[in-house]
């Protein structure tokens, strides 16, 4: 009998093939990761490439500007190196780098703008190129070139000459020149040398530290620390200085006598007349002004008429015109050396004025001041009528102009605006020009040293 063989069925191994699937998934994940890494590396490579190109372009632009700064003359000189006048626009210049190691081609564009009447050139140097992806890239650097002869820069190395007109050593530059350094960190100054008022200035800050009463015979150069003592003859304060000159050009005020001479009556309602003078020659001493001729009434004042006018001074005062904040008592005061008589006026061609201005003392205030200083007409003591000159825009009156570089009334405080705003320091050289009322304030353009014009004597109407 054949033995019965029993077959036992083995269970299926359902785990076969799993390892292969896991490997495939892992490989797919790794592939995606590697693709991402390659993308990051590509981006980094492109960015590094652009950064290198930008560095090269910046260097090209800087070298171009530095080359333009090395001009030696203002005017172009044949056969000489670059002149300021030769700095002009240049577009589409291909730039070759040393060794030609760059992977980009650079193009240089120089743009130059010179405003009308200006002695400066605004320069923009642009360097353009295409990166590896064909995208346009650019770098732009700007600068300004003034038409000043480079040789003048050597003056900065010279030892300054300590003249009376340039006295600024060890003191704030706004302290008046004739103020006397008392050797204690302060300077004493009399706004009118024959008066009794004196001020003391802090040599470092320029602040007016006290207002004093002194002897009329003591001039500024004679004042010492013992002459100005707070609590004795001085009142301590913290004030600011406003100062300047008033000049005069009275062309058209004179009367043509139709015999080759003119007479000058400074105040229309007054009784004084300056002696007639010959048209063809300057006024003889003590009259420093030129004679008007028949056509002076229609003559329009030009820039040359405001640069250094030499006409007799009018009697006047100055009002600080402060309009804001608490005003101490006594309040802001102005002093001038305006002529008291016509005899003095005939030999005086300018009036200097000095104002002590107190900043706002209100709690939490900015310690500044706002206002519009004005000239106040006066009269000569030797004029029997006692008449004062008039401010106006017609014959028989005078127009007050202010020297300013600006073409509008909105200017900075230091540029003699129509109205001062938030002034926090001393202001000097705030100058005026008085002209015939029927004439417009003379205008000027920006100085052009290269053409021999070193002064911008532009003025704008201030009164009325």
C-alpha positions in Angstrom: 0.0 0.0 0.0 1.4 3.3 -1.1 1.9 5.6 1.7 -0.3 8.8 1.6 1.9 11.9 1.3 0.3 15.0 2.8 1.2 18.3 1.1 1.2 21.3 3.4 0.5 24.7 1.7 3.0 27.4 2.6 1.7 31.0 3.1 2.5 33.5 0.4 5.4 36.1 1.3 3.5 39.3 0.7 6.5 41.4 1.7 8.4 40.7 -1.5 9.0 43.9 -3.6 8.6 46.5 -0.8 12.3 47.3 -0.6 12.4 48.0 -4.3 9.5 50.5 -4.0 11.1 52.3 -1.1 14.3 52.6 -3.0 12.5 54.1 -6.0 10.7 56.6 -3.8 14.0 57.6 -2.1 15.6 58.0 -5.4 12.8 60.3 -6.6 13.0 62.4 -3.4 16.7 62.7 -3.8 16.3 63.7 -7.5 13.9 66.5 -6.5 16.3 67.6 -3.8 19.3 67.6 -6.2 17.3 69.6 -8.8 16.5 72.2 -6.1 20.1 72.4 -5.0 21.2 72.8 -8.6 18.6 75.6 -9.0 19.9 77.4 -5.9 23.5 77.0 -7.1 22.6 78.3 -10.5 20.9 81.4 -8.9 23.8 81.9 -6.6 26.2 81.7 -9.6 24.2 84.2 -11.6 23.9 86.6 -8.6 27.6 86.3 -8.0 28.3 87.0 -11.6 26.0 90.1 -11.6 27.7 91.3 -8.4 31.1 91.0 -10.0 29.9 92.9 -13.1 28.3 95.6 -10.9 31.6 96.0 -9.0 33.4 96.4 -12.3 30.8 98.9 -13.6 31.0 100.9 -10.4 34.8 101.1 -10.7 34.5 102.3 -14.3 32.0 105.0 -13.3 34.2 106.1 -10.3 37.3 106.3 -12.6 35.4 108.5 -15.0 34.3 110.9 -12.3 37.7 111.1 -10.8 39.2 111.8 -14.2 36.7 114.7 -14.7 37.7 116.1 -11.3 41.3 116.5 -12.4 40.6 119.3 -14.8 43.4 121.9 -14.5 41.8 124.9 -16.2 38.3 126.4 -16.4 38.5 127.4 -20.0 39.6 124.9 -22.7 43.3 125.4 -23.7 44.6 123.9 -26.9 47.1 121.1 -26.2 46.5 121.2 -22.5 44.8 118.5 -20.4 41.0 118.5 -19.8 39.4 121.8 -18.9 36.1 122.4 -17.1 34.5 123.8 -20.3 35.4 120.5 -22.1 33.4 118.4 -19.7 30.5 117.7 -22.0 28.0 115.0 -22.6 29.3 111.7 -24.1 27.2 108.7 -24.9 27.7 105.1 -26.1 31.4 104.7 -25.3 32.5 101.1 -25.1 34.8 100.3 -22.2 37.6 97.7 -22.4 38.9 96.3 -19.2 42.6 95.5 -18.6 43.3 91.9 -19.7 39.7 91.5 -20.9 38.8 89.2 -18.1 35.2 90.3 -17.8 32.3 88.2 -19.2 30.3 91.3 -20.1 30.7 94.3 -22.4 30.3 97.7 -20.7 29.0 100.9 -22.2 29.6 104.3 -20.6 27.2 107.3 -20.9 28.2 110.7 -19.5 25.4 113.2 -19.1 26.1 116.8 -18.2 23.6 119.5 -17.2 24.6 123.1 -16.7 21.8 125.3 -15.5 21.5 128.7 -17.2 23.9 131.2 -15.6 25.3 128.6 -13.2 29.0 128.0 -12.6 28.4 124.3 -11.7 27.8 121.3 -13.9 25.7 118.4 -12.7 27.2 115.1 -14.0 25.7 111.7 -14.2 27.9 108.8 -15.3 26.0 105.7 -16.3 27.6 102.3 -17.1 25.3 99.7 -18.8 25.7 96.0 -19.7 23.8 92.7 -20.2 24.1 89.9 -17.7 24.2 86.1 -18.7 20.5 86.0 -19.0 20.3 88.9 -21.3 18.8 91.3 -18.7 19.9 94.9 -18.9 21.9 96.1 -15.9 23.2 99.6 -15.0 25.1 101.6 -12.4 24.7 105.4 -12.1 27.0 107.7 -10.1 26.5 111.5 -9.9 28.7 114.5 -8.9 28.9 118.3 -9.3 31.8 120.2 -10.8 32.3 123.9 -9.9 34.0 126.2 -12.3 36.7 127.1 -9.8 40.4 127.0 -10.9 42.0 124.0 -9.1 45.1 126.2 -8.3 42.9 128.1 -5.8 42.8 124.9 -3.6 46.4 125.5 -2.8 45.4 128.6 -0.8 44.1 126.3 1.9 47.6 125.3 2.8 48.8 128.9 3.2 49.2 130.4 6.7 46.3 132.9 7.0 47.2 136.6 7.4 45.6 138.0 10.5 44.3 141.3 9.2 41.6 143.4 10.8 39.2 142.5 8.0 39.7 138.8 8.6 39.9 138.7 12.3 38.3 135.4 13.3 40.9 133.6 15.4 39.8 131.8 18.5 36.3 133.3 18.1 33.0 132.4 16.5 33.0 133.8 12.9 29.8 135.8 13.5 31.3 137.9 16.2 31.8 141.5 14.8 35.4 142.1 13.7 36.0 145.1 15.9 34.7 143.3 19.1 37.5 143.2 21.7 38.7 139.8 23.0 38.8 140.3 26.7 40.9 137.1 27.3 38.3 135.4 29.5 36.5 133.5 26.7 34.3 136.5 25.8 34.5 139.6 23.6 33.0 143.0 24.2 31.4 145.1 21.5 29.7 148.4 21.1 27.2 148.5 18.2 27.7 152.3 18.1 31.2 153.3 19.3 30.0 156.7 20.6 27.1 155.2 22.4 26.7 153.7 25.9 25.4 150.2 25.0 27.8 147.3 24.9 27.3 143.5 24.4 29.5 140.6 25.4 29.8 137.5 23.2 30.8 134.0 24.0 33.9 133.4 21.8 33.0 129.8 21.2 29.2 129.9 20.5 28.8 133.5 19.4 25.9 133.9 21.8 25.3 137.4 23.2 25.7 136.7 27.0 25.0 140.2 28.5 23.8 143.7 27.6 25.7 146.4 29.4 25.8 150.2 29.9 29.2 151.7 29.6 30.8 155.1 29.2 30.3 156.9 25.9 34.1 157.5 25.7 34.9 153.8 26.0 35.3 152.3 22.5 35.1 148.5 22.0 38.9 148.1 22.0 39.1 149.7 25.4 36.6 147.4 27.1 37.9 144.7 29.5 36.3 142.2 31.9 36.2 144.8 34.7 34.1 147.2 32.6 31.3 144.7 31.9 30.2 143.0 35.1 26.8 141.2 35.3 24.8 142.5 38.3 26.7 145.8 38.2 26.3 147.4 34.8 25.3 144.4 32.8 22.2 142.2 32.5 22.8 138.5 31.7 21.0 137.1 28.7 21.1 134.6 25.8 20.5 136.6 22.7 21.4 136.4 19.0 22.9 138.9 16.6 21.4 140.2 13.3 23.7 142.4 11.4 24.5 143.8 7.9 25.0 146.8 5.7 22.7 149.3 3.9 24.0 150.6 0.6 22.5 153.3 -1.7 22.2 153.8 -5.4 20.0 156.9 -6.0 20.3 157.2 -9.8 17.2 159.1 -11.0 16.8 161.1 -7.8 18.9 164.0 -9.0 17.5 166.8 -11.1 19.1 167.6 -14.4 19.6 171.4 -14.7 20.0 171.3 -18.5 23.3 173.1 -18.3 25.6 170.1 -17.9 25.1 169.8 -14.2 22.7 168.0 -11.8 21.4 168.8 -8.3 20.8 166.1 -5.7 17.9 166.6 -3.2 18.0 163.5 -1.0 14.6 164.0 0.6 11.8 165.2 -1.6 9.9 167.0 1.2 13.1 168.4 2.7 14.9 171.7 2.2 18.5 170.4 1.6 20.1 170.2 -1.8 23.6 168.8 -2.5 25.6 171.2 -4.7 25.3 170.7 -8.5 28.0 168.6 -10.2 29.3 168.3 -13.7 27.8 165.5 -15.7 31.1 164.4 -17.3 33.0 163.9 -14.1 32.5 162.1 -10.7 31.2 164.2 -7.8 34.1 166.0 -6.1 34.8 165.6 -2.5 32.8 165.2 -0.3 30.3 164.0 -2.9 31.3 160.4 -4.0 28.4 159.7 -6.2 28.4 160.0 -10.0 26.2 162.7 -11.5 22.9 161.9 -13.1 22.2 163.0 -16.7 19.0 163.7 -18.5 18.2 160.1 -19.3 18.6 158.9 -15.7 14.9 158.8 -15.0 14.4 156.1 -17.6 17.6 154.2 -16.8 17.1 150.6 -15.6 19.4 149.6 -12.8 21.8 146.7 -13.7 23.8 144.3 -11.7 26.8 146.6 -11.8 24.7 149.2 -10.0 24.4 147.0 -6.9 27.9 145.6 -6.7 29.6 148.7 -5.1 27.3 151.7 -5.1 28.9 155.0 -3.9 26.0 157.3 -3.2 25.5 159.4 0.0 23.8 157.6 2.9 20.3 158.4 4.0 19.3 158.8 7.6 17.5 155.7 8.8 16.8 153.2 11.6 16.3 149.5 11.6 13.4 147.6 13.2 14.0 143.9 14.0 10.3 143.1 13.4 10.1 140.0 15.6 6.7 138.5 15.3 6.6 135.5 17.7 7.2 134.4 21.3 7.6 136.2 24.6 9.6 139.4 24.2 11.7 140.4 27.2 11.8 144.0 28.4 13.7 145.8 27.0 12.9 143.9 23.8 15.0 143.5 20.6 17.1 146.6 19.9 18.8 147.7 16.7 21.6 150.2 16.3 23.2 151.8 13.2 25.8 154.4 12.3 23.4 156.2 9.9 24.4 159.8 9.3 22.8 162.4 11.5 23.4 165.4 9.1 23.7 165.9 5.4 27.3 166.9 5.7 28.2 163.5 7.2 26.0 161.7 4.7 27.8 163.3 1.7 31.0 161.4 2.8 29.4 158.2 3.9 28.4 155.6 1.4 27.0 152.8 3.6 25.3 152.2 6.9 26.1 149.3 9.2 23.5 148.0 11.6 23.5 145.6 14.5 20.4 144.1 16.3 20.3 142.1 19.5 17.4 139.6 19.1 16.0 137.5 22.0 14.7 134.0 21.2 11.3 132.9 22.3 11.4 132.3 26.1 8.0 130.5 26.2 8.1 127.2 28.1 8.9 124.3 25.7 9.7 126.8 22.9 12.4 126.1 20.3 14.4 129.1 21.5 14.3 130.6 18.0 12.7 133.7 16.5 10.6 134.7 13.5 10.2 138.1 11.9 10.8 140.6 9.1 13.4 143.3 9.8 12.7 146.6 8.0 14.4 149.9 7.4 12.7 152.9 9.1 13.2 156.2 7.2 14.7 159.1 9.1 15.5 162.8 8.7 18.7 164.9 8.7 19.1 167.1 11.9 20.3 170.0 9.7 17.1 169.8 7.5 14.9 172.6 8.8 11.7 170.8 7.6 12.5 167.7 9.7 11.0 165.7 6.8 11.9 162.0 6.5 12.3 160.2 3.2 9.4 157.9 2.1 9.3 154.3 1.1 7.4 153.7 -2.1 7.3 152.8 -5.8 7.2 156.2 -7.4 9.2 159.4 -7.8 9.9 161.2 -4.6 10.1 157.9 -2.7 12.7 155.1 -2.2 12.5 151.4 -2.7 14.3 149.1 -0.3 15.9 146.0 -1.9 17.6 143.1 -0.1 20.7 141.4 -1.3 19.9 137.7 -1.9 21.1 134.9 -4.2 17.6 133.5 -4.5 15.2 134.1 -7.4 12.1 134.0 -5.1 11.0 135.2 -1.6 11.2 131.7 -0.3 14.8 131.3 0.8 16.9 130.0 3.6 17.4 132.3 6.7 21.1 132.8 5.8 20.2 134.0 2.3 18.3 137.0 3.5 14.7 136.0 3.0 11.6 138.3 3.1 10.7 136.7 6.4 12.9 134.8 8.8 11.7 131.6 10.3 12.9 129.6 13.3 16.3 131.4 13.5 18.5 129.8 16.1 21.9 131.5 15.6 23.6 134.7 14.6 22.9 136.1 11.1 25.4 138.5 9.5 25.7 140.0 6.0 22.0 140.6 5.9 22.4 143.5 3.5 20.1 146.1 1.9 20.2 148.4 -1.1 18.1 151.6 -1.3 17.2 152.8 -4.8 14.9 155.3 -6.4 11.3 154.4 -5.9 10.5 154.3 -9.6 13.3 151.9 -10.4 13.2 148.1 -10.0 15.6 146.3 -7.7 18.7 145.3 -9.8 19.1 141.6 -10.5 22.2 139.5 -11.3 23.1 135.9 -12.3 25.3 133.3 -10.5 28.9 134.2 -10.3 31.2 132.9 -13.0 34.8 133.0 -11.9 36.0 131.6 -15.2 34.6 134.7 -16.9 36.0 137.0 -14.2 32.6 137.5 -12.4 33.2 136.7 -8.8 30.1 138.3 -7.2 26.4 137.6 -7.5 24.9 141.0 -6.5 21.3 140.0 -7.1 18.6 141.9 -5.1 14.9 141.5 -4.5 12.3 144.0 -3.3 11.9 144.1 0.5 9.9 147.4 1.0 7.3 148.4 0.3 
